[in-house]
Amino acid sequence: METVRKYKDQRGSKATIIQMLRVHGSISRMELTKLTDLSRATISIAVNELIELGLIRETEPQQSTGGRPAINLELVPNSHIILGADLIDQAWVLGAFDLLGNTLLMQRIPYASPTPEAAVQALAEELPHFVNKLDKEPIPLIGLGIPGLVDTNRGLLHSSAVLGWRQVELSRMMTDKLRWPVVVLNRSRARGLAESRYGAGRHYNQMIYIGIDTGIGAGIYVQRELIHGAIGGAGELGHTSVELDGVLCLCGNRGCLQMYAAAPAIELEARKRLREDTDSSLLREPEFDLQLLNAKQICQVADQGDELAVQVVNNAATYLGMTMANLVNLLNPEAIILGGMIPMECSTYLETAVKVMRQRSIHLLSASTVVHPAIFKDIGGALGAANFALDEHMSFSFLNV
């Protein structure tokens, strides 16, 4: 309830109503009173003003349980535009969205040098051209999704093993270029926020997102709001320990989950086994190169039944499943959403992880936890980052009306 009170006390009743509709989707006036602690009279006045301004509208009545059916309220599509960008494979995925989460425009912006300065410069240079393609000016702020440990309060990337960056003041660097507020958060947390509000987790109030690609990151969501911890580090699931004296991780620890369950681990294990096994269908691929073998190829042949690939994928998925069981026992979520290339494109990995989760967790808890693959692919991080930026700077005056 503290988040709701912040909007009510500091940013006005109209901002509170818009925020609740952004987070919860179509809801009635009565539901707004329960969510916000605003009086019915205040909500009635604010809603009427927002309807007149063209920001919200009434929709079809809810199914009646007796008496007059309640009329829902929802945001008007394309009334405002928000911007977000996600850093993927030495390129930004930049997106423009309306307040309902609809993608209005998407663009990939590569940069040549793997440095933070080059990344910031590329995005800052292209952003004005991107904005010129939109049919209206966006709200002047942007959210950035970055792999690594991010202090969201300070806009500081402490470290990123994927990027090789340390102690980078990304928010300040980008703000100096744009003269806009810039919000930075971990990209898995950003992707999870998109799933929580608009994707596979939109029907659940208590949700965990886990993204599995070259690394593993997670996000925890309560009432579709991100729980980001003291400095934005809540969800560093890939660096939880799963082996006492395990493989050395780039973070400096040993036995981290991502050293056993992420794409590089799958690739390393497959290469090791292929040097000893000549019967896999992977070896029959045209122009096969053991050193160029990637996790996507391994996942594809695993789903086709290749015995070696199935063993490799199941081994990785088992580690994830055990970690998911710990999350179920610790947090009792309604849903776990699995994103990233590995679970979204490999049914073998997904099925094994879920099976192990249910075997290793308390039955009563896991029985009430559903697991779904994510819906959004490349655009999810940008969408979540844009929403998080507006969450952090939400005010009625910011909507330029």
Steps between C-alpha positions, in 0.01 A plus 500: 500500500798734543545529123138604459524761777807651337303573186197624690680731741779633281377479144126552506189289471498508118857367488398227746208391282711496184767297679249243626357458149853461363588235754171310532333557164126549463333543842187655647459810717427277797823309447686831480376595848637173639835535324565866577324598825356797311139585583219425255437872457867571419512213251177612336626854447846392381360235264262747339788743441719226354220390265456861382875523439491185287734304726259229618168362380215283620473147365243222505328427834636219714284192539237581757460301822177679575410865474646750259811364320827687558650685204872453450752774432806467280773717351446637151744339252774720357420798724865520606827340391774367728848386398723214613813322379655161575866413442532170307809364320680836461187677377210691651146385436315833519122507527215751515184392683164639604379479861322172426827329404437501125818521291483801268852486356809283548857542377830321550800731553842328483824655620850407386720529809406290809534795737234685702596825329435351155169349613377829649612701197327267253167517684519876556576567134222281363227591749402836338457327161292230666277758672446681167336183365230509770166674448538699825768602746575237765510570873856636543658216695645159418559168676804285428527124561861388558646156583677503833471630854334842481440750779166635380501785752827642367477386138832319552607173339722344766614213282402296197683177419321485164614850397827513690401839648551614859387810693334671204275801574263427214218724617728802530672428167171473312338794680796718398427411138119520501419746780221259597452292814656158438415193709725192490413151624607143448364371170355180649303713747386716206393199294317355796308824556375484141385141555339593833285778354444401139628149440490149643477625860229762461237293684714448813570729795796305641742413220865415439668542163817306412693577183746240370740596219876550527434566868207464737311788658168528679241745622248483784162673457224568751176656375682548164760722666871412492667423832849628427670486840722755673710581192314317224669164552197287591493220244867413442392138473782401265749562778333285763721206596400152385836319541723536807835490315371547149614671184654845544257774391596839357345656812782340704284240672499127432204280417264775375177382336575661165821296470280189482164603352562782247596486131882494543470206741286308249752570224802400711341175616391408147851556359646288778264211430530525122875443524418163654179412308484479119137391476321832553297658220687822573805350328295443185417869459637650172838667554492414870760685711530393862632839610211686335234276652239713681228437755221560250623213281530271800149588619356437154641148469408426862137573413542264204608220736879492459618303803820695567328837464213388726748399771681833477180706509346294779813542713482880465124510554531290815713769665242762408216281623663457841543877526137553401399257776689714751318810374164324532576399858637842590258738325192293411430681169185456297703472181854463371559633149803367313645729234808517283597287203559174690157431659302687231641289217576170673207297630738235639666755727168651609334165576796366697536817706132493596510127578799542733342806662192301593705204623725714721253747651226465759208347311233728642699805389608379157149375422380861514789634289458511124796525261472662158749597231526873441313669215729788411832444326738784409252781569417393856797666666435834331130485592575422864769768522265763356233408754744505789624845397145636504435327834797687646396838356123465495320833540201659334705795380742261329218389272498843333127563522 
